[in-house]
Amino acid sequence: MSWKKYFTPVNTENQSGSYSPISGGGRPGPARSNYSSYLPDVYAGSPNRIEKYMQYDTMDMDSEVNAALDILAEFCTGKDKENATPFHCFFRNAPTGVETKLIKEALQKWCKIQQLENRIFRIVRNVFKYGDCFFMRDPETRKLLYVDQAKISKIIVNESEGKLPEQYVVKDINFNFKNLVATTPHGTTNTSPSAYRPGRGHSSGR
């Protein structure tokens, strides 16, 4: 037995009450009028997605919201006592001493390559703040380059593979390999990497 998700347009012509000026009364919405299917609109996000990010930036200027995000991020990025990284290791079965040592060393090496000691706080804070977080991986160094969420235009999926994402369309690529940043962030004209590097520290609201 299989299940398939689908959308059903609702007929509002004979219903009473006031309509939102955005919906335009009984006219079809943007997904139905602009595309042959609902899928592109769903995976491109809402039309005001970028505006919402800027609203979150404005909210972050409030001292209480700013402090709350700092506290949450700080609580979630503390170092583990056993491996001295921001991650906890859980094993389904009891590991041997050699396995524990190898995993610990590999995790420490990976965190050092990604500079997570300085970046993890800002990364987690941005996840709480925006709800999104994207990276590009350098194929040579295997380092993760931070991508501003506002620069993600859309995601191309493969419906035959269960809507598996195949491509991420990113605009305004501006690589800064020193600070592991792939794009210039939205809402800023400052090209200095230190202005938007996802590292530990307080945001501009405090």
C-alpha positions as CSV (number, residue, x, y, z in Angstrom):
1,M,0.0,0.0,0.0
2,S,1.5,3.3,-1.0
3,W,0.7,6.9,0.0
4,K,1.2,10.0,-2.1
5,K,1.0,13.6,-0.9
6,Y,-1.1,15.9,-3.1
7,F,-2.8,19.3,-2.9
8,T,-6.5,19.9,-3.4
9,P,-7.7,23.4,-4.5
10,V,-10.5,24.7,-2.4
11,N,-13.5,26.3,-4.1
12,T,-14.2,29.6,-2.3
13,E,-16.6,31.2,-4.8
14,N,-19.8,30.4,-2.7
15,Q,-18.3,31.0,0.7
16,S,-19.1,34.0,2.7
17,G,-16.7,36.2,4.7
18,S,-13.8,38.5,3.8
19,Y,-10.7,37.4,2.0
20,S,-7.1,38.3,2.5
21,P,-5.9,40.9,0.0
22,I,-2.9,38.7,-0.7
23,S,-5.0,35.8,-1.9
24,G,-7.1,38.0,-4.2
25,G,-10.4,36.4,-3.3
26,G,-11.2,33.3,-5.2
27,R,-8.3,33.5,-7.6
28,P,-5.7,30.7,-7.5
29,G,-2.5,31.3,-5.4
30,P,1.0,31.8,-6.8
31,A,1.8,28.2,-6.8
32,R,-1.1,27.3,-9.0
33,S,-0.9,30.3,-11.3
34,N,2.9,30.5,-11.9
35,Y,3.7,26.8,-12.2
36,S,2.3,23.7,-13.7
37,S,2.7,21.9,-10.4
38,Y,3.0,22.9,-6.7
39,L,6.5,21.4,-6.3
40,P,8.7,24.3,-7.5
41,D,6.9,26.8,-5.3
42,V,7.2,24.5,-2.2
43,Y,11.0,24.0,-2.7
44,A,11.7,27.6,-3.6
45,G,10.2,28.7,-0.2
46,S,7.7,31.4,0.5
47,P,7.9,34.6,-1.6
48,N,8.9,36.6,1.5
49,R,11.5,34.2,2.8
50,I,14.3,36.7,2.4
51,E,12.3,39.4,4.1
52,K,11.7,37.1,7.0
53,Y,15.5,36.7,7.5
54,M,15.8,40.5,7.7
55,Q,12.9,40.5,10.2
56,Y,14.9,38.1,12.3
57,D,17.9,40.4,12.1
58,T,15.7,43.2,13.4
59,M,14.4,41.0,16.2
60,D,18.0,40.1,17.2
61,M,18.6,43.8,17.9
62,D,16.3,43.5,20.9
63,S,18.5,42.9,24.0
64,E,16.3,40.1,25.4
65,V,16.1,38.2,22.2
66,N,19.8,38.7,21.6
67,A,20.7,37.4,25.1
68,A,18.3,34.4,24.7
69,L,20.0,33.3,21.5
70,D,23.4,33.7,23.1
71,I,22.4,31.6,26.1
72,L,20.9,28.8,23.9
73,A,23.9,28.7,21.6
74,E,26.3,28.7,24.5
75,F,24.5,25.9,26.3
76,C,24.5,23.7,23.1
77,T,28.1,24.2,22.2
78,G,30.0,23.3,25.4
79,K,33.0,21.0,25.0
80,D,32.6,17.4,25.9
81,K,34.9,16.4,28.8
82,E,36.0,13.1,27.1
83,N,36.9,14.3,23.6
84,A,37.3,18.1,24.1
85,T,35.0,18.8,21.1
86,P,31.5,20.2,20.9
87,F,30.1,16.7,20.1
88,H,29.2,13.8,22.3
89,C,29.8,10.2,21.1
90,F,27.2,7.5,21.7
91,F,27.9,3.9,20.8
92,R,25.2,1.3,20.2
93,N,27.6,-1.4,21.5
94,A,30.4,-1.1,24.0
95,P,33.5,0.0,22.0
96,T,37.0,-1.3,22.5
97,G,39.8,1.0,23.7
98,V,41.3,1.1,20.2
99,E,37.9,2.1,18.6
100,T,37.4,4.8,21.2
101,K,40.9,6.2,20.6
102,L,40.5,6.2,16.8
103,I,37.1,7.9,16.9
104,K,38.3,10.5,19.4
105,E,41.3,11.4,17.3
106,A,39.3,11.5,14.1
107,L,36.7,13.7,15.6
108,Q,39.3,16.1,17.1
109,K,41.1,16.3,13.8
110,W,37.9,17.0,11.9
111,C,36.9,19.8,14.3
112,K,40.3,21.3,14.0
113,I,40.1,21.3,10.2
114,Q,36.6,22.9,10.3
115,Q,37.8,25.4,12.9
116,L,34.7,24.6,14.9
117,E,36.2,25.8,18.2
118,N,35.7,29.4,16.8
119,R,32.7,28.7,14.5
120,I,30.4,26.4,16.3
121,F,28.8,29.1,18.5
122,R,27.8,31.3,15.6
123,I,26.7,28.3,13.5
124,V,24.3,27.0,16.2
125,R,23.1,30.6,17.0
126,N,22.2,31.1,13.3
127,V,20.3,27.9,13.2
128,F,18.2,29.1,16.2
129,K,17.8,32.5,14.7
130,Y,17.1,31.7,11.0
131,G,16.0,28.1,11.1
132,D,18.4,27.3,8.2
133,C,22.1,26.6,7.8
134,F,24.0,25.7,4.6
135,F,27.6,24.8,3.7
136,M,29.7,24.1,0.7
137,R,32.4,21.6,1.0
138,D,35.8,22.3,-0.6
139,P,36.6,19.1,-2.6
140,E,40.3,19.5,-2.0
141,T,40.6,20.5,1.6
142,R,37.2,19.0,2.7
143,K,36.5,22.2,4.7
144,L,32.9,23.4,5.1
145,L,32.4,26.9,3.7
146,Y,29.5,28.8,5.3
147,V,26.7,29.9,2.9
148,D,24.4,32.7,3.8
149,Q,20.8,31.3,3.9
150,A,19.5,34.3,1.9
151,K,21.7,33.3,-1.0
152,I,20.0,30.0,-1.5
153,S,17.6,30.7,-4.4
154,K,16.0,27.2,-4.8
155,I,16.5,23.5,-4.5
156,I,16.2,21.2,-7.5
157,V,14.8,17.8,-6.5
158,N,14.4,14.4,-8.1
159,E,10.8,13.3,-7.8
160,S,11.6,9.8,-9.0
161,E,13.9,9.4,-6.0
162,G,11.3,10.6,-3.4
163,K,12.0,14.3,-3.9
164,L,15.7,13.8,-3.1
165,P,17.5,17.2,-3.4
166,E,20.0,17.1,-6.3
167,Q,21.1,20.7,-6.7
168,Y,21.2,23.8,-4.6
169,V,21.1,27.1,-6.6
170,V,23.3,29.6,-4.8
171,K,23.8,33.2,-5.9
172,D,26.5,35.8,-5.2
173,I,29.3,33.3,-4.6
174,N,32.3,35.1,-3.1
175,F,34.7,32.6,-1.6
176,N,36.8,33.5,1.4
177,F,38.9,30.4,2.1
178,K,40.7,32.0,5.0
179,N,37.6,32.5,7.0
180,L,35.6,29.5,5.5
181,V,32.9,31.7,4.0
182,A,31.4,31.1,0.5
183,T,29.0,34.1,0.1
184,T,28.7,37.7,1.2
185,P,25.8,37.8,3.6
186,H,22.5,39.6,2.9
187,G,21.8,43.0,4.2
188,T,25.4,44.2,4.4
189,T,27.7,46.2,2.3
190,N,30.8,45.5,4.5
191,T,33.1,43.2,2.6
192,S,35.3,42.6,5.5
193,P,35.2,38.8,6.4
194,S,35.3,39.6,10.1
195,A,31.9,41.3,9.8
196,Y,30.1,38.1,9.0
197,R,32.5,35.2,9.8
198,P,30.4,32.6,11.7
199,G,32.7,32.5,14.7
200,R,32.2,32.8,18.4
201,G,31.1,36.2,19.7
202,H,28.2,38.4,20.4
203,S,26.0,39.8,17.6
204,S,25.6,43.5,16.8
205,G,22.5,43.7,19.0
206,R,24.4,43.6,22.3
